[in-house]
Amino acid sequence: MGEIANNATDKAPKNSWFKGLKSELKKIVWPGKESITKQSVAVIIVTILLGVIIFGLDFIIENAIGIIIG
């Protein structure tokens, strides 16, 4: 009871861990400049639209409460 399991990875040297990390990083497919530009423009447009929607709702609710309270 209370014993730690001995796995093969527990005994592996750090060097092999770094080799594995390096091989995994090579598998990453980085997006191209065109893709990043399109996604950035989409994020900016959606952010502006949501800002306008929130501003509009806030304006309407504020005026409605002002009318109700008088």
KAVEN-V278953 format. One record per residue. N is the residue number from 1. NEAR is the number of other ideal C-beta (glycine too) atoms within 10 Angstrom. D_FIRST is the distance of its C-alpha to the first C-alpha in Angstrom with 1 decimal. Layout:
# KAVEN-V278953
n:N near:NEAR d_first:D_FIRST
n:N near:NEAR d_first:D_FIRST
This chain:
# KAVEN-V278953
n:1 near:2 d_first:0.0
n:2 near:3 d_first:3.8
n:3 near:5 d_first:5.5
n:4 near:6 d_first:8.9
n:5 near:5 d_first:10.7
n:6 near:8 d_first:13.9
n:7 near:8 d_first:16.9
n:8 near:6 d_first:20.4
n:9 near:9 d_first:21.5
n:10 near:8 d_first:19.1
n:11 near:7 d_first:21.0
n:12 near:11 d_first:24.4
n:13 near:8 d_first:26.9
n:14 near:7 d_first:28.4
n:15 near:8 d_first:31.7
n:16 near:10 d_first:30.6
n:17 near:11 d_first:29.2
n:18 near:10 d_first:32.7
n:19 near:11 d_first:34.4
n:20 near:12 d_first:32.5
n:21 near:10 d_first:33.4
n:22 near:9 d_first:37.0
n:23 near:9 d_first:37.2
n:24 near:9 d_first:36.0
n:25 near:8 d_first:38.5
n:26 near:7 d_first:41.2
n:27 near:6 d_first:40.6
n:28 near:6 d_first:41.6
n:29 near:5 d_first:45.1
n:30 near:6 d_first:46.8
n:31 near:10 d_first:49.5
n:32 near:9 d_first:53.1
n:33 near:7 d_first:55.6
n:34 near:8 d_first:57.3
n:35 near:10 d_first:54.1
n:36 near:11 d_first:53.1
n:37 near:11 d_first:56.6
n:38 near:12 d_first:56.7
n:39 near:11 d_first:53.4
n:40 near:10 d_first:54.4
n:41 near:10 d_first:57.7
n:42 near:10 d_first:56.0
n:43 near:10 d_first:53.7
n:44 near:10 d_first:56.6
n:45 near:10 d_first:58.7
n:46 near:10 d_first:56.1
n:47 near:10 d_first:55.4
n:48 near:10 d_first:59.2
n:49 near:10 d_first:59.6
n:50 near:10 d_first:56.8
n:51 near:10 d_first:58.3
n:52 near:10 d_first:61.6
n:53 near:10 d_first:60.2
n:54 near:10 d_first:58.4
n:55 near:10 d_first:61.6
n:56 near:10 d_first:63.7
n:57 near:10 d_first:61.5
n:58 near:10 d_first:61.3
n:59 near:10 d_first:65.1
n:60 near:10 d_first:65.8
n:61 near:10 d_first:63.4
n:62 near:10 d_first:64.8
n:63 near:10 d_first:68.4
n:64 near:10 d_first:67.6
n:65 near:9 d_first:66.1
n:66 near:9 d_first:69.1
n:67 near:8 d_first:71.5
n:68 near:7 d_first:69.7
n:69 near:6 d_first:69.6
n:70 near:4 d_first:73.1
